[in-house]
Structure formats: structure tokens, C-alpha cells
Amino acid sequence: MAIYIYKVYRRMLRTAVVAMAAVCWLPSDGQVTYQRRDSMAVCRLLQRYDAHTDVLTLARQFVGVPYVSHTLEVNDREQLVVNTRQLDCTTLIETVAALKLCLQQGRTTWGDYVGQLTALRYRGGRIDGYTSRLHYFSDWIADNAKRRLVSEIQQPVPPFSAVQTVRVSYMSEHPGAYRALKAHPKLVEQIRRQEQALSGLTARYIRKEDIRNSTLMRQSVKDGDIIAITSNKPGLDIAHLGFAVWRSDGLHLLNASQIRRKVVEEPMTLRYYMTKHPTFTGIRIIRIRPE
């Protein structure tokens, strides 16, 4: 009995520490860019759902929202941007993950959400200029896993039979493609140092030819898991993101689609979707912190 109580206490303490870490630093209102309808939408969802709401239910609230890229590049000075009206593949993941984590912790205010989104998007959960944002998704995974906000699934083998060695350099090699780097060339060297620190990290993934409608795959990948599509494009680690959706014919992707110009549940299976993109090599699986 004493051992059971100790285990329960330890679990409660760990949850409390994670919750405190997520909101220990909040940007002031002047450091957050949003519209009133964004805060209203967030608060409505936080009031409507509870800790037991699954990730897919939350993600499906954004189906139909227009795909718009570069929505975080709207200020000369780095600020937290909350935009539920326009999403790309990364901001969809962050928006839903922040909602899920808030609900798990019983935190239902706008300030709670702002703190949680900041925790997910920025290194160490703190805004400190453009280079504090977790631009590469491998960096995003590592930083958030370290703080136990997410976990990366890399077992069993198979289906996690391949190993990705991260080699990133795209941002420093293409600074003209990024508003902040183009405006502030001195930041390029900071980005390059971050790329060098990140390069060499390894992670197991499922090769695209191994994505099957099988019992093993269904046991390994769960509805609502984050799917990070690995890429062999020079300088990049992850090409696209979405949420796992199992249907009778196999695994599908709920994503902010650049091709379809909105958030959709792809009608084609992920296996077929992957064949249409030669630079896609497989999928890494990330799970928002289990309750």
C-alpha cells in the first residue's frame, strides 16, 4: 500500500512540475500578436472540452481553416503569434498540442494557453529573439521531449527500422527565404551554430515502404500521434507534419495542406500520399505527453 501511494505521489509531483514549467514564464500582452477572435476561439475550446478529450477531436475543430504560410513572420521584433484563422503544418501541430496540454493540466484561461504555446514554440519555453524559436522540427522534438511535453516513439523494431541522422543547414544557406534573416544578416551565424549543434542527432523512423495497414503498425502508431515526415532534401530534416488518423483502409494524415489550401483529413492513405513525393523517406512519430 505504501509503495502504491508513493508511486501515485511521484506521478502527481512529476505532472505538477511539468505544468509549472509550461507556464513559469509568460510574455506580456504587448509581446503577443493575436486577434480577439483567436482568444475567443481558444477559450471556447478550453471551456468546451476536458482532460479526457483526445487529440483528434481537438485537431478536427480546425478542419477547413485556410492554409497560410509564414503567419509567424509578421513582426519586426520576435513575438508570440497566435493565429487560429490561418494555419500551416507546424502551427496546426502547435495549436492543437497547446490545447491538449492545457486541458490535461486543467488550465482553461487565455493566459494558460499563451504560456503553453510559448513553452512549445521556443527553446526552453522562453522568447529571446528570432533564434530562440525552434525552427527545425528535430529541435522542436528534442527541446519539448526534454521538458516532457512530448515523447518520440522509436520502438518496436520493426516498424521503426530506419535511422535518420539529422543534417540541417537550409536556413543558413537560404537566408533570403526568411524575413528576419534577410533583414538581420547577423542572425545567420547564430542559426548556423544551432544547425551545427543539431546535426548529428539520430532518431529511428518508419520507412515509407513499411507504412502498412497491419496490426503491428496500429499498435505502434496511435490516433492523434504527430507524424513528422522525414526528407532527403539537402539541409532539411522534416518536410511536413500532421496527425495520425486510422481508418479501415489504413493510416491517413490530418494536416494543413499547402496543395489543398486548407486543413484536411487526406482522403488517400498515407502510404499512397508518400509515394507521390520522391523526397519523403518515412515518418517519425511524436506523442503529446500521455496523461
C-alpha positions in Angstrom: 0.0 0.0 0.0 2.8 2.4 0.9 4.6 1.7 -2.4 1.3 2.4 -4.3 0.8 5.7 -2.5 4.4 6.7 -3.2 4.0 5.9 -6.9 0.9 8.0 -7.1 2.5 10.8 -5.3 5.6 10.7 -7.6 3.3 10.8 -10.7 1.4 13.8 -9.3 4.6 15.6 -8.5 6.0 15.0 -12.0 2.8 16.3 -13.6 2.9 19.4 -11.4 6.5 20.1 -12.3 5.7 19.8 -16.0 2.7 22.1 -15.6 4.7 24.7 -13.7 7.5 24.6 -16.3 5.0 25.2 -19.1 3.7 28.5 -17.7 6.6 29.7 -15.5 7.3 32.5 -18.0 4.6 34.4 -19.7 5.1 37.0 -22.4 3.3 40.3 -21.5 0.3 41.2 -23.6 2.5 43.5 -25.7 4.6 40.5 -26.6 1.6 38.6 -28.1 0.2 39.2 -31.5 -3.4 38.0 -31.9 -6.9 39.0 -32.8 -9.9 38.9 -30.4 -11.5 36.0 -32.4 -8.3 34.0 -31.8 -8.6 34.3 -28.0 -12.3 33.7 -28.2 -11.8 30.5 -30.2 -9.1 29.2 -27.8 -11.2 30.0 -24.7 -14.3 28.4 -26.2 -12.4 25.1 -26.9 -10.8 25.1 -23.4 -14.2 25.5 -21.8 -16.0 23.0 -24.1 -13.5 20.1 -23.7 -11.8 18.5 -20.7 -8.7 16.5 -19.8 -10.1 13.3 -21.4 -10.6 14.8 -24.9 -8.4 13.1 -27.4 -6.1 14.9 -29.8 -8.0 14.1 -32.9 -11.2 15.7 -31.6 -9.2 18.9 -31.0 -7.5 18.7 -34.4 -10.8 18.2 -36.2 -12.0 21.6 -34.9 -9.6 23.2 -37.4 -10.6 21.2 -40.5 -11.4 23.7 -43.2 -9.2 26.5 -41.8 -7.2 28.1 -44.7 -3.6 27.1 -45.2 -1.4 30.2 -45.0 2.4 30.1 -44.7 4.7 32.5 -42.8 2.0 33.6 -40.3 4.6 33.9 -37.6 6.7 36.3 -39.7 4.5 39.4 -39.0 6.6 41.5 -36.6 10.0 43.1 -36.8 10.6 42.0 -33.2 10.0 38.4 -32.2 6.7 38.0 -30.5 4.4 35.1 -29.8 1.9 34.9 -32.7 -1.5 33.2 -32.0 -3.5 32.7 -35.2 -6.3 30.2 -35.3 -7.7 31.6 -38.5 -4.8 30.7 -40.8 -2.6 27.7 -40.2 0.4 25.9 -41.8 1.5 22.4 -40.9 3.7 23.4 -37.9 1.3 26.0 -36.4 -1.6 23.4 -36.6 0.5 21.0 -34.6 1.5 23.6 -32.0 -2.1 25.0 -31.7 -3.6 21.5 -31.0 -0.7 20.4 -28.8 -1.0 23.6 -26.6 -4.8 23.0 -26.3 -4.3 19.3 -25.3 -1.6 20.1 -22.7 -3.7 22.9 -21.2 -6.7 20.5 -20.9 -4.6 17.8 -19.4 -3.4 20.2 -16.7 -6.9 21.7 -16.0 -5.7 25.1 -17.3 -8.5 26.8 -19.1 -7.7 30.5 -19.4 -6.2 32.6 -22.3 -3.1 33.2 -20.2 -2.7 29.5 -19.7 -2.8 28.9 -23.4 -0.4 31.7 -24.2 2.1 30.2 -21.7 1.7 26.7 -23.1 2.1 27.7 -26.7 5.2 29.7 -25.8 6.6 26.6 -24.0 6.2 24.5 -27.1 7.4 27.0 -29.7 10.5 28.5 -28.0 13.7 26.9 -26.7 13.3 26.4 -23.0 9.9 27.9 -23.2 11.2 31.5 -23.3 11.1 34.1 -26.1 14.5 35.6 -26.6 14.6 36.9 -30.2 14.1 35.1 -33.5 16.8 32.5 -32.9 15.0 31.3 -29.7 12.2 29.9 -31.9 12.5 26.2 -32.6 12.7 26.4 -36.4 13.8 22.9 -37.2 11.3 20.2 -36.1 14.0 17.9 -34.8 15.0 20.7 -32.5 11.3 21.1 -31.5 11.1 17.4 -30.7 14.3 17.4 -28.7 13.5 20.5 -26.6 9.9 19.6 -25.8 10.8 16.0 -25.1 13.5 17.2 -22.6 10.7 19.0 -20.8 8.4 16.1 -21.0 5.8 17.9 -23.1 6.0 15.3 -25.8 7.8 11.9 -26.3 9.2 10.4 -29.5 8.2 6.9 -30.2 11.1 4.8 -31.6 10.1 1.2 -30.7 9.5 -1.5 -31.5 11.9 -2.5 -34.3 10.3 -3.1 -36.7 8.5 -1.0 -37.8 11.0 1.6 -36.6 13.7 0.0 -38.6 15.5 3.0 -40.2 17.7 5.6 -38.5 17.7 9.3 -39.5 20.9 11.2 -38.9 19.9 14.9 -38.8 21.9 17.2 -41.2 20.4 20.6 -41.3 21.7 23.7 -43.0 18.8 25.0 -45.1 18.1 28.2 -43.2 21.7 29.4 -43.1 22.2 28.5 -46.8 19.0 30.3 -47.9 18.7 33.3 -45.6 16.9 35.2 -48.3 13.9 32.9 -47.8 13.4 34.1 -44.3 12.2 37.7 -43.5 14.2 38.0 -40.2 17.4 36.7 -41.7 17.1 38.9 -44.7 16.5 41.9 -42.5 19.2 41.0 -39.9 22.1 39.1 -41.6 24.0 38.9 -38.3 21.4 36.3 -37.1 22.5 33.9 -39.8 25.7 32.9 -37.9 23.6 32.2 -34.8 21.3 30.0 -36.9 24.3 28.2 -38.3 25.6 27.4 -34.9 22.3 26.0 -33.9 22.3 23.9 -37.1 25.7 22.5 -36.3 24.6 21.6 -32.7 21.5 19.8 -34.0 23.3 18.0 -36.9 24.4 14.5 -35.9 21.3 13.8 -33.7 19.8 10.4 -34.6 16.2 9.1 -34.4 14.5 5.9 -35.5 11.7 6.2 -38.1 9.4 4.1 -40.2 10.4 3.8 -43.8 7.6 4.8 -46.2 7.6 1.4 -47.8 6.9 -0.1 -44.3 3.8 2.0 -43.7 1.1 -0.7 -43.8 -2.4 -1.4 -42.6 -1.2 -4.0 -40.2 -1.7 -5.0 -36.5 2.0 -4.0 -35.8 1.5 -0.5 -37.3 -1.7 0.0 -35.5 -0.1 -0.9 -32.2 2.9 1.4 -32.9 1.1 4.5 -34.2 -1.9 5.8 -32.4 -4.7 8.1 -33.5 -3.6 11.7 -32.8 0.1 11.0 -32.8 2.2 13.7 -34.6 3.6 12.4 -37.8 6.8 14.1 -38.9 7.7 13.2 -42.5 11.4 12.8 -43.0 13.1 14.2 -46.0 16.2 13.6 -48.1 16.2 17.1 -49.4 19.7 18.6 -48.6 19.8 20.7 -45.5 16.3 19.6 -44.2 15.2 17.1 -41.6 11.4 17.2 -41.8 9.4 18.0 -44.8 5.8 18.0 -43.5 3.7 17.4 -40.4 0.3 16.2 -39.5 -1.8 14.0 -37.1 -2.3 10.2 -37.5 -5.8 9.1 -38.4 -6.6 5.4 -38.7 -9.4 4.3 -41.0 -10.4 0.8 -42.2 -8.2 1.1 -45.3 -5.1 2.2 -43.3 -3.3 5.2 -41.9 -4.3 8.7 -43.1 -3.0 12.2 -42.4 -4.9 15.2 -40.9 -2.8 18.2 -42.0 -2.7 21.8 -43.1 -2.3 21.1 -46.7 -0.5 23.5 -49.0 -1.9 21.7 -52.0 -5.5 21.7 -50.8 -5.0 25.2 -49.3 -6.7 24.2 -46.0 -6.7 21.8 -43.1 -8.0 18.5 -44.2 -8.1 14.8 -43.4 -6.4 13.4 -46.5 -8.7 11.0 -48.4 -5.8 9.0 -49.7 -3.8 6.7 -47.4 -0.6 8.0 -46.0 1.2 5.1 -47.8 -0.1 6.3 -51.2 0.4 10.0 -50.2 4.1 9.3 -49.5 4.6 7.7 -53.0 3.6 11.0 -54.6 6.6 12.8 -53.0 10.0 11.4 -54.0 11.9 13.4 -51.3 9.8 11.8 -48.5 11.6 8.9 -46.9 9.5 7.9 -43.9 7.8 9.0 -40.7 8.9 9.9 -37.2 6.2 9.5 -34.5 5.8 12.0 -31.6 3.2 11.7 -28.9 1.8 14.6 -26.9 2.6 13.8 -23.3 0.4 10.9 -22.1 -1.9 11.6 -19.2 
